[in-house]
């Protein structure tokens, strides 16, 4: 049995495989693996998809916070210990 890729189902932007909001957790893992050496390219790719999703989802319903869904999770978690 082969694992099916977790790809976006347009225009609703759900995952074709698990039906969660795309990028689902499996898609995120796959994208982080694929772009492990070029996080900037990952963010550019996802920003382009976010723009596409924004245009398509606006026709169906009010889009949620697409930045959180598409890009926020790619940022390294910086914790400041300054006082």
N, C-alpha and C positions, 0 to 999 in steps of 0.2 A: 504494500500500500504506500502510495506517495502522498506527502503532505501537499495539500492545495495551498497556493499562495493566497494571502489575505489582501485582496485588491479592492479598490473603491468601486462601488456600484453607483454609477451616475444615473440620474441627477440627484438622488437622495443622499448620496455619500455614506451609505452603510457598507459594511464589509460583505463581499460576495460569499465568503466562506462561513463566518460566524454571525453575521447580521448586526454586529455591534457598530457603533459610530466609528467611521474610519478617520484616522488611522487607529485601528483597534490595538490591543496590547501585543498581539502576535505580529501585526504589521510594523509596529514600533521596534520590536526586537529585530525583525528582519532588516528594517531600514538602518538601524544603528549598526548592525553587523556589516551591511553592504557599504555604508559610508563611514566606517570606523576611522579611516585615515583622512577623511575630508568632511568635517562637520559643517564647514561653510557651504559646500556643495549640497549637503543634505538640507540645510536651511533654505537655500535658494530654490531647490526642487519643491520643498513643501510650501514655500511662499507662493510659488506659481500655482500649485494645486489649490491652495487656500483661496486665491483670487478666483480660480475657476469655480470652486465650491460656493463661494460667496455669491457669484452671479447666478448660479443654478439654484441654490437654496432660496435666494430672494424671490424667485418666481413661485416657489412651492409654499414656503412659510418663512416667518422671521427667523433668520439664522441665529444660533447661539453664539457664544464667544468663540469665534473660529481661531483666534490667536492661541487661546489655551489649548484648543483641540489639535491644531496643526503645528505650532511652533514652540510653545512654552516648554514642553517636555524635552526638547533638544538642548536646552541651556544647561550648562553645568551648574550644579547647586553650590553657590558660594555662600558660605556662612561667615559673617563678619564677627570677630570676637573683640572688636574695638569698643572702648567705653568712652 
